[in-house]
Amino acid sequence: MSACSAGWKDRVLPLAATVRSGHHEGTMKHEPEIWKNAYEADGFLIVPDLLDAVTLSELTYGMAKITASPRDLPAHLRDKIFFEADHVVNNRTWYGDSLAPEDCGESVRQIEDIGLFDTVFTKMIWYPALLDVLEALFQSTEFSFTLMTGRPKVARVGNGVRNGAFHRDTPDQNYTSANTIESFLCIDEMNAENGPTTFIRGSHKVSDEVAKKPCWMNVDSKSLDLKSIIKVRCPAGSGIFFSSKIIHAAGHNRSGSARRTINIEWAGPGVLSTSAVRFAWQGLRPLSKDPLFEKQMRMTFPESA
């Protein structure tokens, strides 16, 4: 067993109640204990109907506006766009003859700092249902916003991360602690055909030191416990939450429909960045009880009060 495959298999727990209906007359059911227990046991949590219908519609329209004519955007926003064609050029060995740059057209791969494009996205920083879940998972109101990106994952040419390889996020992160949570807001249904997120259930149960090893940036699937693989299937409007330490993968989308998500990273209480790179509004604490952070939120986004 390799250094990167050891140290977690014996601690995999039975699958908790991660996929739940969570609804009552169209409203997300508030289940903090269930959320917390599922997240701690499995390393991820799926909450259907996290987004209300109006918010989902606004996010859908907002991303459609960005991706319709990305090269016509103002220069400061155009610089935030990364295209699938450029990704394929940079990684030709992954795709060979199966996908050429010209096949991708103007398909957008990633929209960095998507909140700069439209207020429909920045509102997610203080979206109540999202914050309810994060407060339950962090067991605190003092967590902070780090970054927000749009992932269009367009039909047929949307590509996964690292050619769909399993990995942990922690080796790429620069924080004083690995107590960070990734949250995906699903604008479209996520299913088996459109490049779903796949988790190795329970694999988050390692130390920060182990999780940060460079070998986790690309994990040989042969070293993994196949019985613990969970492919996410959830409807549009769902929220997916997972630990940065969990082993996961994102496949290619070769289906006929997009698999769009808004990806937001959050840092736990007391977790600080050690990177020179900063993202738009990084460090805001939308639920903080500290008067200075409350003032910062009110001054940054008066509409959040």
C-alpha positions in Angstrom: 0.0 0.0 0.0 1.4 3.4 -1.0 1.9 6.3 1.4 -1.0 8.0 -0.3 -3.4 5.1 0.0 -2.7 4.2 3.6 -4.2 5.7 6.7 -7.9 6.1 5.9 -9.4 2.9 4.7 -9.8 1.4 8.1 -11.8 4.4 9.3 -14.5 4.5 6.6 -17.9 4.6 8.2 -21.3 3.5 7.0 -22.9 5.9 4.6 -24.8 8.5 6.6 -28.0 10.3 5.6 -26.2 12.5 3.1 -28.9 12.5 0.4 -32.3 13.6 1.8 -35.5 15.0 0.5 -35.1 18.0 2.9 -38.3 19.7 1.7 -41.6 20.9 3.1 -43.8 22.7 0.6 -40.8 23.8 -1.5 -38.7 25.0 1.5 -35.5 23.5 2.6 -35.9 21.6 5.9 -33.6 22.8 8.7 -31.8 19.8 9.9 -28.5 20.9 11.5 -27.8 17.7 13.5 -28.4 15.5 10.5 -26.2 17.7 8.3 -23.4 17.7 10.9 -23.5 14.0 11.6 -23.6 13.1 7.9 -20.7 15.5 7.0 -18.5 14.2 9.9 -19.1 10.6 9.0 -18.8 10.8 5.2 -16.9 13.9 4.5 -19.6 15.3 2.3 -23.2 16.4 2.4 -25.9 16.9 -0.3 -28.9 19.2 0.5 -31.6 19.2 -2.2 -33.6 22.4 -2.7 -30.9 24.6 -1.1 -31.8 27.2 -3.7 -35.3 28.6 -3.9 -36.8 28.7 -7.4 -36.3 32.5 -7.9 -32.6 32.3 -6.9 -32.0 29.3 -9.1 -33.6 31.1 -12.1 -31.4 34.2 -11.4 -28.2 32.2 -11.2 -29.1 30.3 -14.4 -29.8 33.6 -16.3 -26.7 35.2 -14.9 -24.3 32.5 -16.0 -26.0 32.3 -19.4 -25.3 36.0 -19.9 -21.6 35.5 -19.2 -21.1 32.5 -21.4 -23.2 33.8 -24.4 -20.5 36.2 -25.6 -17.5 35.9 -23.3 -15.1 37.7 -25.6 -17.3 40.8 -25.7 -17.0 41.3 -21.9 -15.1 44.3 -20.6 -11.3 43.7 -20.3 -11.3 43.4 -16.5 -13.9 40.7 -16.7 -12.6 39.0 -19.8 -9.4 38.3 -17.9 -11.4 36.2 -15.4 -12.6 33.8 -18.2 -10.8 30.6 -19.0 -11.8 28.6 -22.0 -12.1 24.9 -22.6 -10.1 25.2 -25.8 -7.1 26.7 -23.9 -7.4 23.9 -21.3 -7.2 21.3 -24.0 -4.2 23.0 -25.6 -2.4 23.0 -22.2 -3.2 19.3 -21.7 -2.9 17.6 -25.1 -1.7 14.3 -23.6 -4.9 13.9 -21.7 -7.2 14.2 -24.7 -5.2 12.9 -27.7 -7.5 12.5 -30.7 -10.7 12.4 -28.5 -11.0 16.2 -28.2 -9.3 18.9 -30.1 -9.2 22.6 -29.1 -11.3 23.6 -32.1 -14.1 21.2 -31.0 -14.5 23.4 -27.9 -15.4 26.6 -29.7 -16.0 29.5 -27.3 -17.0 27.1 -24.4 -16.1 28.6 -21.1 -14.4 26.4 -18.6 -14.1 28.6 -15.5 -15.3 32.1 -14.4 -13.0 33.3 -11.7 -14.4 35.8 -9.1 -17.9 35.4 -10.7 -19.3 37.8 -8.1 -17.7 40.7 -10.0 -19.9 39.9 -13.0 -23.4 40.3 -11.4 -24.9 40.9 -8.0 -27.0 37.7 -8.4 -23.8 35.9 -7.6 -22.5 38.1 -4.7 -25.8 37.5 -2.9 -24.7 33.9 -2.4 -22.1 35.2 0.1 -25.0 35.9 2.5 -27.7 33.5 1.2 -29.5 32.3 4.3 -30.0 28.7 3.5 -26.4 28.3 2.5 -25.2 29.9 5.7 -27.5 27.7 7.8 -25.7 24.6 6.5 -22.2 26.1 6.9 -22.9 27.2 10.5 -24.0 23.6 11.3 -21.0 22.1 9.6 -18.4 24.5 11.1 -20.3 24.6 14.4 -19.6 28.3 14.5 -20.7 31.6 13.0 -17.0 32.8 12.6 -16.2 31.1 9.3 -15.2 33.2 6.3 -15.7 33.5 2.6 -12.7 32.7 0.4 -13.6 32.6 -3.3 -16.4 32.0 -5.8 -16.0 30.6 -9.3 -18.5 29.6 -12.0 -18.0 26.2 -13.7 -20.3 26.0 -16.8 -19.2 22.4 -17.7 -20.9 22.7 -21.1 -22.5 19.9 -23.1 -20.1 17.5 -24.8 -16.9 19.4 -24.3 -17.0 20.2 -20.6 -13.9 18.7 -19.0 -13.2 17.5 -15.5 -10.4 18.5 -13.1 -7.1 16.8 -13.8 -8.6 14.6 -16.5 -11.1 13.2 -14.1 -8.4 11.9 -11.7 -9.1 11.4 -8.0 -7.4 13.9 -5.8 -7.6 16.0 -2.6 -7.8 19.8 -2.7 -5.6 20.3 0.3 -2.2 20.1 -1.5 -3.2 23.1 -3.6 -4.4 25.2 -0.7 -2.4 27.6 1.4 -4.1 27.9 4.8 -3.0 27.6 8.4 -5.5 24.7 8.8 -7.3 22.3 6.4 -10.6 23.1 8.1 -12.1 24.4 4.9 -15.4 23.5 3.1 -16.1 23.5 -0.6 -19.8 24.2 -1.5 -21.2 23.6 -5.0 -24.5 25.2 -5.9 -26.0 23.1 -8.7 -27.7 25.2 -11.4 -28.4 22.0 -13.4 -29.1 18.4 -12.4 -26.0 16.4 -11.7 -26.3 12.8 -13.0 -24.2 9.9 -14.1 -23.8 11.1 -17.6 -22.7 14.8 -17.2 -19.5 14.5 -15.3 -20.7 14.2 -11.7 -18.6 14.8 -8.6 -17.5 11.5 -7.2 -16.4 11.0 -3.5 -14.5 8.4 -1.7 -16.7 8.2 1.3 -14.9 8.7 4.7 -11.5 9.5 3.1 -11.4 12.9 4.8 -10.5 11.2 8.1 -6.8 12.0 8.0 -4.6 14.6 9.6 -3.9 17.9 8.0 -0.3 16.9 7.6 -1.2 13.8 5.7 -3.8 15.5 3.6 -1.3 18.2 2.4 1.1 15.7 0.9 1.8 16.4 -2.8 1.0 12.8 -3.7 -2.7 13.5 -3.2 -2.8 15.8 -6.2 -3.4 12.7 -8.5 -4.4 9.4 -6.9 -4.3 6.1 -8.8 -7.9 4.8 -8.7 -6.5 1.2 -8.3 -5.4 2.1 -4.8 -8.9 3.2 -3.7 -11.7 1.2 -2.0 -14.2 0.9 -4.8 -17.0 0.0 -2.4 -16.7 3.5 -0.9 -17.1 5.4 -4.2 -20.2 7.6 -4.3 -21.2 9.3 -7.5 -23.4 12.3 -6.8 -26.8 12.5 -8.4 -29.0 15.4 -7.4 -31.5 17.8 -8.9 -30.9 21.4 -9.9 -31.0 23.7 -6.9 -29.1 21.3 -4.7 -26.1 22.2 -2.6 -23.1 19.9 -2.2 -20.7 20.5 0.7 -17.5 18.6 1.2 -14.2 18.7 3.2 -11.1 19.8 1.3 -9.5 16.7 2.7 -11.9 14.2 1.0 -10.6 12.3 -2.0 -12.9 13.1 -5.0 -13.0 13.5 -8.7 -15.0 15.3 -11.4 -15.5 13.6 -14.7 -15.8 14.9 -18.2 -19.2 16.0 -19.5 -19.9 14.3 -22.8 -23.7 14.4 -22.4 -26.0 16.6 -24.4 -26.7 19.0 -21.5 -24.6 21.4 -19.3 -23.7 20.7 -15.7 -23.3 24.2 -14.3 -22.2 24.9 -10.8 -21.3 27.9 -8.6 -18.3 26.8 -6.5 -17.7 28.6 -3.2 -14.8 27.9 -0.8 -15.1 28.7 2.9 -12.5 28.8 5.6 -13.3 27.7 9.2 -13.0 29.8 12.3 -9.4 31.0 12.8 -8.2 29.6 9.5 -6.0 32.2 7.7 -4.6 32.3 4.2 -0.8 32.0 3.7 -0.9 32.9 0.0 0.0 36.1 -1.7 -3.1 35.6 -4.0 -6.3 37.2 -2.8 -9.8 36.9 -4.3 -12.7 39.3 -4.4 -14.2 39.8 -0.9 -12.0 37.2 0.6 -12.2 37.2 4.4 -15.7 38.4 4.8 -17.6 36.7 7.7 -21.3 36.9 6.8 -22.6 35.4 10.1 -19.9 36.8 12.5 -21.0 38.1 15.8 -17.9 40.3 16.1 -19.0 43.9 15.7 -16.1 44.8 13.4 -16.9 41.9 11.0 -20.6 42.8 11.2 -19.7 46.4 10.2 -17.5 45.1 7.4 -20.4 43.1 5.9 -22.8 46.1 6.2 -20.3 48.4 4.5 -19.4 46.0 1.8 -22.9 44.8 1.0 -25.5 47.2 2.6 -28.2 45.0 1.0 -27.1 42.1 3.2 -28.3 43.7 6.4 
